[in-house]
Amino acid sequence: MFGSMPVRIIFAIQTRSNSNEMISIQPVLHNKKQYLDLLLLADEQESMIDRYLERGEMFVLSEDGSIRASCVVTREAEDVFEIKNIAVYPQFQRRGYGKKLIQYLFGHYAGRCLTMLVGTGDSPLAIPFYENCGFTYSHRIPDFFTDNYDHPIYEAGKQLKDMVYLKRNMDE
């Protein structure tokens, strides 16, 4: 019976103003496409999202009941998981929500994950963010974006061509 019940994880954080903000991170078990607008911020082609959405575990981060961010994680091998999609609504970016979500994932997958991967474009915005979260360079897939997307993808004025993979060894 407990295996089918949704789990709600709630924690409080201290902000610079010393006021408590209630942050919750919840799994999304059904109707994941209701968050398509958020998912499309990180992966702008729906057919690419369809490749991993149902097989992945999805989580949403909310503050005081309002959704701020989401992520989808897939199991790629026995002890290897990959963050396939992580997005924060634009009006809430640069407030630490993405990092909080990643920190939650590290705890959630501890004990069953030796390596956490994340693939991103060769972007001056994304790579430093992931490095700040503890990821290091792993490998590159040349021409991933030009070969797999039906239109050019741009970030920070730069066309994305290669997929850059970063990894975090979870036993460190």
Secondary structure as a PSIPRED ss2 file (coil, helix, strand):
# PSIPRED VFORMAT (PSIPRED V4.0)

   1 M C   1.000  0.000  0.000
   2 F H   0.000  1.000  0.000
   3 G H   0.000  1.000  0.000
   4 S H   0.000  1.000  0.000
   5 M C   1.000  0.000  0.000
   6 P C   1.000  0.000  0.000
   7 V C   1.000  0.000  0.000
   8 R C   1.000  0.000  0.000
   9 I E   0.000  0.000  1.000
  10 I E   0.000  0.000  1.000
  11 F E   0.000  0.000  1.000
  12 A E   0.000  0.000  1.000
  13 I E   0.000  0.000  1.000
  14 Q E   0.000  0.000  1.000
  15 T C   1.000  0.000  0.000
  16 R C   1.000  0.000  0.000
  17 S C   1.000  0.000  0.000
  18 N C   1.000  0.000  0.000
  19 S C   1.000  0.000  0.000
  20 N E   0.000  0.000  1.000
  21 E E   0.000  0.000  1.000
  22 M E   0.000  0.000  1.000
  23 I E   0.000  0.000  1.000
  24 S E   0.000  0.000  1.000
  25 I E   0.000  0.000  1.000
  26 Q E   0.000  0.000  1.000
  27 P E   0.000  0.000  1.000
  28 V E   0.000  0.000  1.000
  29 L C   1.000  0.000  0.000
  30 H C   1.000  0.000  0.000
  31 N C   1.000  0.000  0.000
  32 K H   0.000  1.000  0.000
  33 K H   0.000  1.000  0.000
  34 Q H   0.000  1.000  0.000
  35 Y H   0.000  1.000  0.000
  36 L H   0.000  1.000  0.000
  37 D H   0.000  1.000  0.000
  38 L H   0.000  1.000  0.000
  39 L H   0.000  1.000  0.000
  40 L H   0.000  1.000  0.000
  41 L H   0.000  1.000  0.000
  42 A H   0.000  1.000  0.000
  43 D C   1.000  0.000  0.000
  44 E C   1.000  0.000  0.000
  45 Q C   1.000  0.000  0.000
  46 E H   0.000  1.000  0.000
  47 S H   0.000  1.000  0.000
  48 M H   0.000  1.000  0.000
  49 I H   0.000  1.000  0.000
  50 D H   0.000  1.000  0.000
  51 R C   1.000  0.000  0.000
  52 Y C   1.000  0.000  0.000
  53 L C   1.000  0.000  0.000
  54 E C   1.000  0.000  0.000
  55 R C   1.000  0.000  0.000
  56 G C   1.000  0.000  0.000
  57 E E   0.000  0.000  1.000
  58 M E   0.000  0.000  1.000
  59 F E   0.000  0.000  1.000
  60 V E   0.000  0.000  1.000
  61 L E   0.000  0.000  1.000
  62 S E   0.000  0.000  1.000
  63 E E   0.000  0.000  1.000
  64 D C   1.000  0.000  0.000
  65 G C   1.000  0.000  0.000
  66 S E   0.000  0.000  1.000
  67 I E   0.000  0.000  1.000
  68 R E   0.000  0.000  1.000
  69 A E   0.000  0.000  1.000
  70 S E   0.000  0.000  1.000
  71 C E   0.000  0.000  1.000
  72 V E   0.000  0.000  1.000
  73 V E   0.000  0.000  1.000
  74 T E   0.000  0.000  1.000
  75 R E   0.000  0.000  1.000
  76 E E   0.000  0.000  1.000
  77 A E   0.000  0.000  1.000
  78 E C   1.000  0.000  0.000
  79 D C   1.000  0.000  0.000
  80 V E   0.000  0.000  1.000
  81 F E   0.000  0.000  1.000
  82 E E   0.000  0.000  1.000
  83 I E   0.000  0.000  1.000
  84 K E   0.000  0.000  1.000
  85 N E   0.000  0.000  1.000
  86 I E   0.000  0.000  1.000
  87 A E   0.000  0.000  1.000
  88 V E   0.000  0.000  1.000
  89 Y C   1.000  0.000  0.000
  90 P H   0.000  1.000  0.000
  91 Q H   0.000  1.000  0.000
  92 F H   0.000  1.000  0.000
  93 Q C   1.000  0.000  0.000
  94 R C   1.000  0.000  0.000
  95 R C   1.000  0.000  0.000
  96 G C   1.000  0.000  0.000
  97 Y H   0.000  1.000  0.000
  98 G H   0.000  1.000  0.000
  99 K H   0.000  1.000  0.000
 100 K H   0.000  1.000  0.000
 101 L H   0.000  1.000  0.000
 102 I H   0.000  1.000  0.000
 103 Q H   0.000  1.000  0.000
 104 Y H   0.000  1.000  0.000
 105 L H   0.000  1.000  0.000
 106 F H   0.000  1.000  0.000
 107 G H   0.000  1.000  0.000
 108 H H   0.000  1.000  0.000
 109 Y H   0.000  1.000  0.000
 110 A C   1.000  0.000  0.000
 111 G C   1.000  0.000  0.000
 112 R C   1.000  0.000  0.000
 113 C C   1.000  0.000  0.000
 114 L C   1.000  0.000  0.000
 115 T E   0.000  0.000  1.000
 116 M E   0.000  0.000  1.000
 117 L E   0.000  0.000  1.000
 118 V E   0.000  0.000  1.000
 119 G E   0.000  0.000  1.000
 120 T E   0.000  0.000  1.000
 121 G E   0.000  0.000  1.000
 122 D C   1.000  0.000  0.000
 123 S C   1.000  0.000  0.000
 124 P C   1.000  0.000  0.000
 125 L C   1.000  0.000  0.000
 126 A H   0.000  1.000  0.000
 127 I H   0.000  1.000  0.000
 128 P H   0.000  1.000  0.000
 129 F H   0.000  1.000  0.000
 130 Y H   0.000  1.000  0.000
 131 E H   0.000  1.000  0.000
 132 N H   0.000  1.000  0.000
 133 C C   1.000  0.000  0.000
 134 G C   1.000  0.000  0.000
 135 F C   1.000  0.000  0.000
 136 T E   0.000  0.000  1.000
 137 Y E   0.000  0.000  1.000
 138 S E   0.000  0.000  1.000
 139 H E   0.000  0.000  1.000
 140 R E   0.000  0.000  1.000
 141 I E   0.000  0.000  1.000
 142 P C   1.000  0.000  0.000
 143 D C   1.000  0.000  0.000
 144 F H   0.000  1.000  0.000
 145 F H   0.000  1.000  0.000
 146 T H   0.000  1.000  0.000
 147 D H   0.000  1.000  0.000
 148 N H   0.000  1.000  0.000
 149 Y C   1.000  0.000  0.000
 150 D C   1.000  0.000  0.000
 151 H C   1.000  0.000  0.000
 152 P C   1.000  0.000  0.000
 153 I E   0.000  0.000  1.000
 154 Y E   0.000  0.000  1.000
 155 E E   0.000  0.000  1.000
 156 A C   1.000  0.000  0.000
 157 G C   1.000  0.000  0.000
 158 K E   0.000  0.000  1.000
 159 Q E   0.000  0.000  1.000
 160 L E   0.000  0.000  1.000
 161 K C   1.000  0.000  0.000
 162 D C   1.000  0.000  0.000
 163 M E   0.000  0.000  1.000
 164 V E   0.000  0.000  1.000
 165 Y E   0.000  0.000  1.000
 166 L E   0.000  0.000  1.000
 167 K E   0.000  0.000  1.000
 168 R E   0.000  0.000  1.000
 169 N E   0.000  0.000  1.000
 170 M C   1.000  0.000  0.000
 171 D C   1.000  0.000  0.000
 172 E C   1.000  0.000  0.000
